[in-house]
Amino acid sequence: MVKNQTMVTEFLLLGFLLGPRIQMLLFGLFSLFYAFTLLGNGTILGLISLDSRLHTPMYFFLSHLAIVDIAYPCNTVPQMLVNLLHPGKPISFAGCMTQTFLFLSFAHTECLLLVLMSYDRYVAICHPLRYSVIVTWRVCITLAITSWTCGSLLALVHVSLFLRLPFCGPHEINHFCEILSVLRLACADTWLNQVVIFAACVFILVGPLCLVLVSYSHILAAILRIQSGEGRRKAFSTCSSHLCVVGLFFGSAIIMYMAPKSRHPEEQQKVLFLFYSFFNLMLNPLIYSLRNIEVKGALRRALCKESHS
């Protein structure tokens, strides 16, 4: 193994090993999805910035989620689109490590932001009279900065552990540079990496998901006690959209990273990665625009203002 070990300078991204016509079809389809993801999350971000009625802690966290959902696909999708046009295109070792770091940073940050959004809804619905005292702008900014910092530091730990590993040929990655894909190429004992990945999954997936479920169990009980039909409908509208996003994101991530790997063949893993890191982000603005009364109202006001002008 030592004799075969070489200094890695690049990895070969295999992508989807399909016929040219199907690859061109996928290129067009993924380009459309990519544009819709950027447009949808950009619209959410623009509405929150322009509409003063959305300048609340809940939409402050939602704006950060939209930023993550814009940055997330920008890290992986352009490379994937290039690979569909030019299969087997290499990526440098430094570029692969950078892509892995950004992929993990955005994933961790999204998990923590979803927890903050559930906490915000818990305080707003279960303790409405104390909401303005507990969820101040200073607290919101501090929690948002903490989420970004923790997400980046945890990603840095993973990448640092990667850099100590030797890589032997063939240097072929199944789809794009992602933690599990790169780890398979190491020709040394990856026990420590696997332990850290499992611990991170418990900390960043299972723990936050439990907090979200506890928060929403209290929220559901509080909603059922609301006497006003309009108040109950408004509370359920904002919470149901968030629950849909939480279920899609955490569900696909847990299946991808915590389910036994023998159950997921390589081609199936590509589909799971696409759903986890691409389709979820495209669905988020659609869910928030269709299920959230305040976002739909802000969109109508923006369109009416544009038509009048």
C-alpha positions in Angstrom: 0.0 0.0 0.0 2.9 2.4 0.8 4.4 1.7 -2.6 1.2 2.5 -4.4 0.5 5.6 -2.4 1.0 8.8 -4.4 0.6 12.5 -3.9 -3.0 13.3 -5.0 -3.3 16.3 -7.3 -6.9 15.7 -8.7 -9.9 13.5 -8.6 -12.0 12.3 -11.5 -15.8 13.1 -11.2 -17.7 10.3 -12.9 -21.2 11.8 -12.7 -24.1 10.0 -14.4 -22.8 7.3 -16.7 -25.6 7.5 -19.2 -26.0 8.0 -23.0 -25.3 11.4 -24.6 -29.0 12.2 -25.2 -30.1 11.4 -21.7 -27.2 13.5 -20.3 -28.3 16.4 -22.4 -31.8 16.0 -21.2 -30.6 15.9 -17.6 -28.5 19.0 -18.3 -31.5 20.9 -19.4 -33.7 19.6 -16.5 -31.1 20.3 -13.8 -30.3 23.8 -15.3 -34.1 24.5 -15.0 -34.2 23.3 -11.5 -31.1 25.3 -10.6 -32.5 28.5 -12.0 -35.8 27.9 -10.2 -33.9 27.3 -6.9 -32.0 30.6 -7.2 -35.1 32.5 -8.4 -37.3 31.1 -5.7 -34.9 31.6 -2.8 -33.9 35.0 -4.2 -37.6 36.0 -4.3 -38.1 35.0 -0.7 -35.0 37.0 0.2 -36.1 40.0 -1.8 -39.6 40.0 -0.2 -38.2 39.8 3.3 -35.9 42.7 2.5 -38.5 45.0 0.8 -41.6 44.3 2.9 -41.5 45.9 6.3 -44.2 43.6 7.6 -41.7 40.7 7.3 -39.0 42.4 9.4 -39.6 40.0 12.3 -37.3 37.4 13.9 -39.0 34.6 12.1 -38.3 36.0 8.7 -34.8 37.1 9.8 -34.1 33.4 10.3 -35.9 32.5 7.0 -33.7 35.0 5.1 -30.6 33.2 6.4 -32.1 29.9 5.4 -32.7 31.4 1.9 -29.0 32.5 1.7 -27.9 29.0 2.6 -30.3 27.5 0.0 -28.8 29.8 -2.6 -25.2 29.1 -1.7 -25.7 25.4 -1.3 -26.4 24.5 -4.9 -23.9 27.1 -6.2 -21.2 25.0 -4.6 -22.1 21.7 -6.3 -24.6 22.2 -9.2 -22.4 24.1 -11.7 -19.7 21.4 -11.5 -22.5 18.7 -11.9 -23.8 20.5 -15.1 -20.2 20.7 -16.5 -19.8 17.0 -15.9 -23.0 16.3 -17.8 -21.6 18.1 -20.9 -18.0 16.7 -20.4 -18.2 13.4 -18.4 -15.1 12.4 -16.4 -13.9 16.0 -15.9 -11.2 16.1 -13.2 -11.3 18.4 -10.1 -8.1 19.5 -8.3 -7.5 18.1 -4.8 -7.7 21.7 -3.3 -10.9 22.3 -5.2 -12.4 19.0 -4.0 -11.5 19.8 -0.3 -13.0 23.3 -0.7 -16.2 21.9 -2.2 -16.4 19.4 0.7 -15.9 22.1 3.3 -18.6 24.4 1.8 -21.0 21.5 1.4 -20.6 20.5 5.0 -20.7 24.1 6.3 -24.0 24.9 4.5 -25.5 21.6 5.6 -24.6 22.1 9.2 -25.8 25.7 9.2 -29.1 24.7 7.6 -29.7 22.2 10.4 -29.1 24.7 13.1 -31.2 27.4 11.4 -34.2 25.0 11.2 -33.8 24.5 15.0 -33.7 28.3 15.6 -36.9 28.7 13.5 -38.7 26.0 15.5 -37.6 27.7 18.8 -38.9 31.1 17.4 -42.3 29.6 16.6 -42.4 27.8 20.0 -41.8 31.1 21.9 -44.2 33.0 19.6 -47.1 30.6 20.0 -46.6 29.1 23.5 -45.3 32.4 25.2 -46.8 35.2 23.1 -46.7 37.8 25.9 -43.0 37.3 26.5 -42.0 36.9 22.9 -40.6 40.4 22.4 -38.6 40.1 25.6 -37.1 36.6 24.9 -36.6 36.9 21.1 -34.8 40.2 20.8 -32.9 41.3 17.7 -29.7 41.0 19.7 -30.5 37.4 20.5 -31.5 36.7 16.9 -28.2 38.1 15.5 -26.2 36.2 18.1 -27.9 32.9 17.3 -27.5 33.4 13.5 -23.8 34.1 13.8 -23.4 31.1 16.2 -25.1 28.8 13.6 -22.8 29.9 10.8 -19.7 29.7 13.0 -20.6 26.2 14.4 -21.4 24.9 11.0 -18.1 26.2 9.6 -16.0 24.9 12.5 -17.5 21.4 12.4 -16.9 21.3 8.6 -13.3 22.4 9.3 -12.8 19.5 11.7 -14.0 17.0 9.0 -11.7 18.5 6.3 -8.7 18.6 8.7 -9.2 14.9 9.4 -9.3 14.3 5.6 -6.1 16.0 5.0 -4.1 13.5 7.1 -5.3 10.6 5.0 -3.4 9.1 2.1 -5.3 8.5 -1.1 -4.5 5.6 -3.5 -5.8 5.1 -7.0 -8.2 5.1 -8.7 -9.1 8.6 -7.8 -12.7 8.4 -9.0 -15.6 10.1 -7.2 -19.1 8.9 -7.9 -20.8 12.3 -8.2 -19.3 15.4 -6.5 -16.9 16.0 -3.6 -18.9 15.1 -0.6 -17.7 13.6 2.7 -18.7 10.0 2.1 -17.6 10.0 -1.5 -14.1 11.3 -0.7 -13.7 9.0 2.4 -14.1 5.9 0.2 -10.9 6.8 -1.7 -8.7 6.8 1.4 -6.2 3.9 1.5 -5.7 4.1 5.3 -7.7 3.3 8.4 -10.7 5.8 8.4 -12.0 4.6 11.8 -11.5 8.1 13.4 -13.2 9.8 10.5 -16.2 7.5 10.7 -16.5 8.0 14.5 -16.4 11.8 14.0 -19.0 11.6 11.2 -21.3 9.5 13.4 -20.8 11.9 16.4 -21.5 14.8 14.1 -24.7 13.2 12.8 -25.9 12.7 16.3 -25.0 16.3 17.2 -26.2 18.0 14.0 -29.1 15.7 12.9 -30.6 13.6 15.7 -30.2 16.2 18.4 -31.7 19.1 16.5 -34.5 16.9 15.1 -35.4 15.9 18.7 -35.4 19.6 19.7 -37.7 20.4 16.7 -40.1 17.6 17.5 -40.3 18.6 21.2 -40.9 22.3 20.2 -43.7 21.3 17.8 -45.3 19.0 20.2 -45.7 22.0 22.5 -46.8 24.2 19.6 -49.4 21.7 18.5 -50.9 21.6 22.0 -50.9 25.4 22.1 -52.6 25.7 18.7 -55.4 23.3 19.7 -56.1 25.6 22.7 -56.4 28.8 20.5 -60.1 29.9 20.5 -60.0 32.1 17.4 -60.3 30.2 14.2 -58.3 32.9 12.3 -55.5 32.8 14.9 -55.4 29.0 14.8 -55.3 29.0 11.0 -52.5 31.6 10.9 -50.4 29.7 13.5 -50.9 26.4 11.7 -50.0 28.0 8.3 -46.6 29.2 9.4 -45.8 26.1 11.4 -46.9 23.5 8.7 -44.6 25.1 6.1 -41.7 24.9 8.5 -42.5 21.3 9.4 -42.6 20.3 5.7 -39.1 21.7 5.2 -37.8 20.0 8.4 -39.2 16.7 7.4 -37.7 16.7 3.9 -34.3 18.0 5.0 -33.7 15.9 8.1 -35.4 12.8 6.7 -33.3 12.6 3.6 -30.1 13.5 5.5 -30.6 10.8 8.1 -31.3 8.2 5.4 -28.2 9.3 3.6 -25.7 9.4 6.5 -27.1 7.2 9.2 -28.8 4.3 7.4 -26.6 1.2 6.7 -24.7 1.8 3.5 -25.2 -1.7 2.2 -28.8 -0.8 1.5 -27.9 2.0 -0.9 -26.2 1.0 -4.2 -24.0 3.7 -5.7 -26.6 4.8 -8.3 -29.3 5.0 -5.6 -26.9 7.2 -3.5 -26.6 9.6 -6.4 -30.4 10.1 -6.4 -30.4 10.5 -2.6 -27.6 13.1 -2.7 -29.5 15.0 -5.4 -32.7 15.0 -3.3 -30.8 16.0 -0.1 -28.6 18.7 -1.6 -30.6 20.0 -4.6 -34.3 19.2 -4.8 -34.9 20.1 -1.1 -33.5 23.5 -1.7 -35.7 24.0 -4.7 -38.9 22.9 -2.8 -38.2 25.2 0.2 -39.4 28.5 -1.4 -42.3 26.7 -3.0 -43.4 25.4 0.4 -43.0 28.7 2.1 -44.8 30.6 -0.6 -47.8 28.2 -0.9 -48.2 27.4 2.8 -47.4 30.8 4.4 -50.1 33.4 4.4 -47.7 36.3 5.2 -45.3 35.4 2.4 -48.2 35.1 -0.1 -49.5 38.5 1.1 -46.1 40.1 0.7 -45.8 38.6 -2.8 -49.3 40.0 -3.8 -48.4 43.5 -2.5 -45.1 43.4 -4.4 -46.9 42.4 -7.6 -49.6 45.0 -7.2 -47.0 47.7 -6.5 -45.1 46.7 -9.6 -48.3 46.7 -11.8 -49.3 50.2 -10.5 -45.9 51.6 -11.2 
